[in-house]
């Protein structure tokens, strides 16, 4: 019986994305501080559906994945009012101006990285 269960689980694992797909918007491409950056927003689990902040087509629980300088950053969406912003407490991203998003990190002081659509 355990072998049958293992075979069934192995057959179902490739189907998991069909059951709960990680939907993502198309990646946006930028040049930040002279280096290419891609930003892709994902719909996450909404753990507080009663929160009325769904600006920019995002909800609490969503996250963004930034690929920059060989590093992959997954930043959760904040619940700040206005344009969606994302932070993990160190890194911060917001596209108030979609052609020139704000990208920064806190390393004692705040370092900002100028970005433009690439």
C-alpha positions as CSV (number, residue, x, y, z in Angstrom):
1,X,0.0,0.0,0.0
2,X,2.8,2.6,0.8
3,X,4.3,2.0,-2.7
4,X,0.9,2.6,-4.3
5,X,0.5,5.9,-2.4
6,X,4.0,7.0,-3.4
7,X,3.2,6.2,-7.1
8,X,-0.1,8.2,-6.8
9,X,1.6,11.2,-5.2
10,X,4.4,11.2,-7.8
11,X,1.8,11.2,-10.5
12,X,-0.2,14.1,-8.9
13,X,2.8,16.4,-8.2
14,X,3.0,17.7,-11.8
15,X,-0.7,18.5,-11.6
16,X,-0.4,20.9,-8.6
17,X,0.0,24.0,-10.8
18,X,-3.4,23.2,-12.4
19,X,-5.0,23.0,-9.0
20,X,-3.5,26.2,-7.6
21,X,-1.7,28.1,-10.3
22,X,0.7,30.8,-9.2
23,X,-0.7,33.5,-11.5
24,X,1.8,36.2,-12.4
25,X,1.6,39.3,-14.5
26,X,4.0,39.4,-17.3
27,X,7.5,40.4,-16.2
28,X,8.4,44.1,-16.5
29,X,12.0,45.0,-17.5
30,X,13.9,47.9,-16.1
31,X,17.5,49.2,-15.9
32,X,18.2,50.0,-12.2
33,X,21.5,51.6,-11.3
34,X,22.9,50.5,-14.6
35,X,21.9,46.8,-14.2
36,X,18.9,44.9,-15.8
37,X,16.1,44.2,-13.4
38,X,12.9,42.1,-14.0
39,X,9.9,42.5,-11.9
40,X,7.0,40.0,-11.8
41,X,3.9,40.4,-9.6
42,X,2.3,37.2,-8.3
43,X,-1.1,36.7,-6.8
44,X,-0.6,35.2,-3.3
45,X,-3.0,33.8,-0.7
46,X,-5.3,36.5,0.5
47,X,-5.3,36.0,4.2
48,X,-7.5,39.0,5.0
49,X,-10.1,39.4,2.2
50,X,-12.0,42.0,4.3
51,X,-9.2,44.5,3.9
52,X,-10.4,47.0,1.3
53,X,-7.0,47.8,-0.3
54,X,-6.9,46.3,-3.7
55,X,-5.3,49.1,-5.6
56,X,-3.5,48.4,-8.8
57,X,-5.2,45.0,-9.2
58,X,-3.3,43.6,-6.3
59,X,-4.4,42.3,-2.9
60,X,-2.8,41.8,0.5
61,X,-0.9,38.5,0.2
62,X,0.4,39.2,-3.3
63,X,4.1,39.5,-3.8
64,X,6.7,40.7,-6.4
65,X,9.8,38.8,-7.5
66,X,12.7,41.1,-8.5
67,X,15.7,39.6,-10.4
68,X,18.7,42.0,-10.2
69,X,22.5,41.7,-10.1
70,X,22.2,37.9,-9.8
71,X,19.9,38.1,-6.8
72,X,16.3,37.1,-6.6
73,X,14.2,39.1,-4.1
74,X,10.6,38.0,-3.2
75,X,8.9,41.0,-1.5
76,X,5.5,40.8,0.0
77,X,2.9,43.5,-0.8
78,X,2.4,46.1,1.9
79,X,-1.1,47.3,2.9
80,X,-0.2,50.9,2.4
81,X,-2.9,53.0,0.7
82,X,-2.3,54.0,-2.9
83,X,-0.1,52.5,-5.5
84,X,1.0,48.9,-4.5
85,X,4.4,48.8,-2.7
86,X,6.4,45.8,-1.7
87,X,9.0,45.4,1.1
88,X,10.7,42.8,3.3
89,X,11.9,45.5,5.7
90,X,15.3,45.8,3.9
91,X,14.3,46.1,0.2
92,X,11.5,48.3,-1.1
93,X,9.8,48.6,-4.5
94,X,7.0,50.8,-5.7
95,X,6.0,51.9,-9.3
96,X,4.2,55.2,-8.7
97,X,5.7,56.2,-12.0
98,X,5.7,52.9,-14.1
99,X,8.5,54.2,-16.3
100,X,10.7,55.1,-13.2
101,X,9.8,52.9,-10.2
102,X,11.3,53.5,-6.8
103,X,13.8,50.8,-5.7
104,X,15.8,51.1,-2.5
105,X,17.3,49.2,0.4
106,X,18.1,50.0,4.0
107,X,21.7,49.4,5.0
108,X,22.0,51.7,8.0
109,X,21.1,54.5,5.6
110,X,18.7,54.2,2.7
111,X,20.3,53.4,-0.6
112,X,18.2,54.3,-3.7
113,X,18.7,52.8,-7.1
114,X,17.4,54.9,-10.0
115,X,15.3,52.8,-12.4
116,X,13.9,53.3,-15.9
117,X,11.9,51.1,-18.1
118,X,14.2,49.0,-20.2
